[in-house]
Amino acid sequence: MKEIYPNLHIGSQADYENIVRHQDGWFVIHACKEPYHRQALGYTGRSAPKEHPEYLIAYRDNHLILNLVDAPDPEYIPKEIIDEAIKAIGSNVVNQKIFVHCNQGQSRSAVIGLLYLHHVDVIDAEVFEEAEKEFLHLYPWYSPGNGMRMFAKQHWNSY
């Protein structure tokens, strides 16, 4: 778990379960389908029902729960999920600590952190690969899967 911006922390499921979960005052973004989105919606099959109103995004108290898998193809990463995470960080980061996590803390949560820092011009590199190098100094565990990396690269100029 590492703070990459005032009040914005990135990490893993283990960080959430062992540290953040037991502390008050956090806004948590669960950037992983398993187990949090499944638990929030209560589905038991392979995936949530597509007609469910919270199929992609669910809010529970101070938690934003995303139906986000570390897909190898960026086509399977819905932009509205990433947009909602960026918006939630921006809405809460001034008033409380935010913890964004995925299972390993290397891909989905790290990419969301990178895109947020670009959104607020902390990382203002125009070339995505240069931004990645800069971000690695802030968050050395950045190691995105191909789908998340290509998503970020394709949408770099929209954040």
Secondary structure, DSSP 8 states (H G I E B T S, - for coil): -EEEETTEEEEEHHHHHHTGGGSSSEEEEE--IIIIIHHHHT--SSS--TTSTTSSEEEETTEEEE-----SSGGGS-HHHHHHHHHHHHHHTTTSEEEEEESSSSSHHHHHHHHHHHHTTSS--SSHHHHHHHHHHH-TT----HHHHHHHHHTGGG-
